[in-house]
């Protein structure tokens, strides 16, 4: 019965026909909304990117090391003058002898400089068969009419 009395009193207080004595005290009725299930199902979980977890960065890849400069050659062919230590490596070279030509002759000369003067010759030779020549860094090796040269050791 108490609930019934409370209902009657509430209807009487909130009755729209009863405006006497309530002028200026009117308030809109509070709006109550229940959460809808649609709002619950469309809720997007918080992105891991917005969390304050510590970030790690991948280590940067070091730049590729420059290709090592190729060293002096350990074999060569053709007539010319070769700087030992720059054009060809120091050491002992061998050749099978003279290249096929009208006059088979293999000339070699070790020089102390590139002047081409007779006074710059350390040692030289004219061969027709196999030969070996040992050269040191800073010398020049001049060859003419020979088969390819290969480092022997």
C-alpha positions in Angstrom: 0.0 0.0 0.0 2.9 2.4 0.6 3.9 2.0 -3.0 0.4 3.0 -4.1 0.4 6.1 -2.0 3.8 7.1 -3.3 2.5 6.7 -6.8 -0.5 8.9 -6.2 1.6 11.6 -4.6 4.0 11.5 -7.5 1.3 11.8 -10.1 -0.2 14.7 -8.2 3.1 16.5 -8.0 4.0 15.9 -11.6 0.5 16.5 -13.0 0.7 18.9 -16.0 -2.7 20.5 -15.2 -1.5 21.7 -11.9 0.5 24.9 -12.7 -0.6 27.1 -9.8 2.2 27.8 -7.4 4.8 26.3 -9.6 5.5 29.2 -11.9 9.2 29.8 -12.2 10.1 26.5 -10.6 9.5 24.3 -13.6 12.3 22.0 -14.5 12.5 19.7 -17.4 12.3 16.1 -16.4 15.7 14.4 -16.4 16.4 12.2 -19.4 17.6 8.8 -18.6 19.1 6.7 -21.4 20.2 3.1 -21.1 23.3 2.0 -22.9 22.4 0.3 -26.1 24.0 -3.0 -27.1 24.9 -1.5 -30.5 27.3 0.9 -28.7 28.9 -2.0 -26.9 29.5 -4.1 -30.0 30.9 -1.2 -32.0 33.4 -0.1 -29.3 36.9 -0.2 -30.8 39.6 -1.5 -28.4 42.4 0.9 -27.7 45.2 0.7 -30.3 48.5 -0.7 -29.1 50.2 2.3 -30.7 48.5 4.6 -28.1 49.6 2.6 -25.2 52.7 3.9 -23.3 54.7 0.6 -23.9 58.4 1.2 -24.5 59.2 1.2 -28.2 62.2 -0.5 -29.6 63.8 0.4 -32.9 65.6 -2.1 -35.1 69.3 -1.5 -35.2 70.3 0.3 -38.3 72.2 -1.7 -40.8 75.8 -0.5 -41.1 76.6 0.7 -44.6 78.4 -1.9 -46.7 82.1 -1.7 -46.4 83.8 -0.4 -49.5 85.1 -3.1 -51.8 88.7 -3.6 -51.1 90.9 -2.3 -53.8 92.2 -5.2 -55.8 95.8 -5.7 -55.3 98.5 -5.9 -57.9 98.1 -8.6 -60.6 99.7 -11.9 -60.1 99.6 -12.7 -63.9 99.9 -10.5 -66.9 100.5 -10.7 -70.7 101.5 -8.4 -73.5 104.5 -6.2 -74.2 105.0 -3.3 -71.8 106.6 -2.0 -68.7 105.0 -3.0 -65.3 105.6 -1.2 -62.0 106.1 -3.9 -59.3 103.9 -3.3 -56.3 101.3 -1.4 -58.3 100.8 -3.1 -61.6 102.1 -6.5 -60.6 102.8 -8.0 -57.2 106.4 -8.5 -56.1 107.8 -12.1 -56.4 108.9 -14.6 -58.9 107.2 -14.9 -62.3 107.5 -17.6 -65.0 106.7 -17.7 -68.6 106.6 -20.6 -71.1 108.9 -18.6 -73.3 108.7 -16.7 -76.6 105.3 -16.0 -78.2 104.7 -17.5 -81.6 106.1 -15.0 -84.0 108.4 -14.9 -87.1 111.4 -14.6 -84.8 110.6 -16.3 -81.5 112.3 -14.2 -78.8 111.2 -13.3 -75.3 113.0 -10.3 -73.8 112.7 -9.2 -70.2 114.5 -6.5 -68.2 114.3 -5.4 -64.6 114.7 -1.6 -64.3 115.3 0.6 -61.3 113.2 3.4 -62.8 110.9 4.0 -65.8 113.4 6.0 -67.8 114.1 3.2 -70.3 117.8 4.2 -70.2 120.5 1.4 -70.3 121.8 2.7 -67.0 118.4 1.8 -65.3 118.7 -1.9 -66.2 119.3 -4.1 -63.1 119.2 -7.4 -65.1 117.8 -8.6 -68.4 117.6 -11.6 -70.7 116.6 -12.9 -74.2 115.1 -16.4 -74.0 113.4 -18.8 -76.3 112.2 -21.3 -73.7 110.8 -21.2 -70.2 112.2 -18.7 -67.8 111.8 -17.2 -64.3 112.3 -13.6 -63.1 112.2 -12.3 -59.6 111.1 -8.7 -59.1 111.0 -6.5 -56.0 108.6 -3.7 -55.1 109.5 -0.4 -56.7 111.2 -2.0 -59.7 109.9 -2.0 -63.3 109.6 -5.2 -65.3 109.8 -4.7 -69.1 108.7 -7.6 -71.4 108.5 -8.0 -75.2 107.5 -11.0 -77.3 106.8 -13.3 -74.4 104.0 -15.8 -73.5 101.8 -14.8 -70.5 103.6 -14.4 -67.2 102.2 -16.0 -64.0 103.4 -15.6 -60.4 105.3 -18.8 -59.4 105.6 -18.2 -55.7 
